[in-house]
Amino acid sequence: MTVLKSSSAFLLCFLFVLTQAALLPPNAHQALIKHELPAELGLYNNSDKVKILTDNNFNHEVLHRNSSILVEFYNSYCGHCKRFAPLYKDLAGILFGWRDILPVSAIDCAAEENNGICRQYEIMGYPTLRYFGPGFTPSPGNYGKTINTLELKDVVISLARFIVAENRTANMTDWPDFQPLPENIQTTNELFEGLNSLCQYVILIYEPENSTLGVEVILHLNRWTDIKVRRVVDLDSAAKYRIDGLQFKIATVSRSGNVVPYSTLENSAESYVDTIKGFLNKQHITEKPYIEPNTASMSSNLGNSDSDLKNILNEVKRNKHLVYQADLEMAIYYILYNEIPKTSNINGEKLLALQRFLSVLNRYNPLGPNGQKIISKIYAFVMQNQREMSSQEFEKKLKYLTEINHPIFSSNSYVGCIATKPNSRGYTCSLWQLFHYMTVQAANLDKSQDPLEILQAMHGYIKYYFGCTECSEHFQNMAANHKIWNTTTKDEAILWLWTAHNEVNQRLAGDVTEDPNFPKVQFPTTSSCPLCHRESYTKSTETYPDNKWNKMKVLQFLKNIYNPEYISRFGVTDESLLQPILEKLRRKRMIGNVFSDVDMRMGMLLYGFCIVMLMVAFKLFGLKGGYRKKSYGHDILGKV
């Protein structure tokens, strides 16, 4: 009876533990099932007046055409590109009247499918503006005409000069006549000679020397088919039509020979066009109809992801200091499959930078067995090329390795680096996370004695491969100012990168590229690591005084959150691809995710209570008077 009582107490406690374990959902570690979050749609959409180019339509829209085209090659995660995008939309609005002669377009080089185009056209920085004339065909050294300014007025002038310099061919039927009015024209009949019979007016524009004013007005009014706009560059010829070049710079001439001069409020193409349109409205002369492009078939790929996004945001807001496996993988994917393949030939310092980067990635990447195999083999492949290799060779080899080793990545979307504002965070956020992770792994693992291995690899990668030109320049300047090459220990490397990241956060706080739900603050915050701060400092977006930090605590904090044991797998869709040795740790984290702190404390108290009860039970019933074993067998045999 005493054994039964003590056994019952033990059984009750054991059943309690099993019951609590049974409460765990079978896939609690995958609280978030596979997410198909929308891919970033670039910086422009169908509501803008910017024609969106991709690998599918680029050649059709740019090559062998009877018109010109302006193309912006941009990178959707590039801060400079994001700041320029509103201006480029304004430019598209300004030049909307030119669209039959020069549509304004853009292609996102951050999209993996566009790698080949951006590589072929040797795009070395973002944003890059290129003009392509009628009949353009690419050839070595001829990949369009680069416009070396982003000032809108200067861009317009450059475009006007490119267009007027084109040789009009028989195929260019809609191309305007940009030739200045000949000086020998004397009569109205000569002025209208060769024009369409429907043309009611010739409008003359005085264009001073070294100006493109007349060309711009002709392009703006090209869609008004009932008029003909001509440039007049000689004041003597202009005087025949009552243009003096001072007060009167525009004249309308009817077929009957009636000449009316006009003045303008400003000496700009916009003012000239407004004046002329006012005259045309009075004459009931209108622009030819504009047919909107058919975008009905272009369905949105946003999908039903609102609940998914909300789940991720709740997770990230609740655990602001966690590092996520998904983000580390997304950074590696984008680097290997997008950034490196779209670069130009890889040689010299550029090749050395790639070798150094792949070397540290090979040592410290967070991928599973398949991923590590690919990194190792692509690193070996690059190391075999000691002089030069093309990015096409790199891409071809990478795709081959991917085909024979897939699947590789356990996640296909950002978690901690998720964005609530289009084209923010994402890759740039994950790139910081990856390099922080590698500095910590380099310090914790005894794989190299070089304290600069991660910082040197990062510096070379950002200098030669990072798609944001402005960001790259900022980082290189910061590296020089903060004496990156004077780092002498691996712990110093961790803190150097932390300091650099906070400086970037301070510079970009409040910038138009900032996601309002994830403001740029000095990290770690007091809520994430109170001991990292020597005293409270509320203005977290300002430059944080160096003496306000307890750097030893910061170092300890960074080593903890970037420790592989504590990398969160929230959002991972296939854990079988990750390292199996972390399975036990994953289950430990799983329990922590399911139970609150109160639940865990109550569980520990009950567990302790069970231990005490077991000890009391054994004390009272197991040891009192000892235990005398009965020999049932002798009794039975004795009765036989």
Buried (B, 14 or more C-beta within 10 A) or exposed (E): EBEEEBEEBBEEBEEBEEEBEEEBEEEBBBBBEEBEBEEBBBBBEBEBBBBBBBBEEBEEBBEEBEBBBBBBBBBBBBBBBBBBBEBBBEBBEBBBBBBBBBBBBBBBBBBBEBBBBBBBBBBEBBBBBBBBBBBBEBEEEEBBBBBEEBEBEEBBBBBBEBBBEBEEEEEBEEBBBBEBBEEEBEEBEEBBEEBEEEBBBBBBBBBEEEBBBBBBBBBBBBBBEBBBBBBBBEEEBBBBBBBEEEEBBBBBBBBEEEBBBBEBEEEBBBBBBBBBBEBBEEEEBEBEEEEEEEEEEEEEEEEEBEEBBEBBBEBBEEBBBBBBBBBBBBBBBBBBBBBBBBBBBBBEEBBBBBBBBBBBBBBBBBBBEBBBBBBBBBBEBBBEBEEEBBBBBBBEBBEEBBEEBEEBBBBBBBBBBBBEBBBBBBBBBBBBBBBBBBBBBBBBEEEBEEBBBBBBBBBBBBBBBBBBBBBBBBBBEBBEEBEBEEBEEBBBBBBBBBBBBBBBBBEBBEEEBBBEBBEBBBBBBBEBBEEBBEEEBEEBBEEBEEEEBBBEBBBEBBBBBBBBEBBBBBBBBBBEBBBEEBEEBBEEBBBEBBBEEEBEEEBEEBEEEBEEBBEEBBEEBBEEEEEEEEEEEEEEEEEE
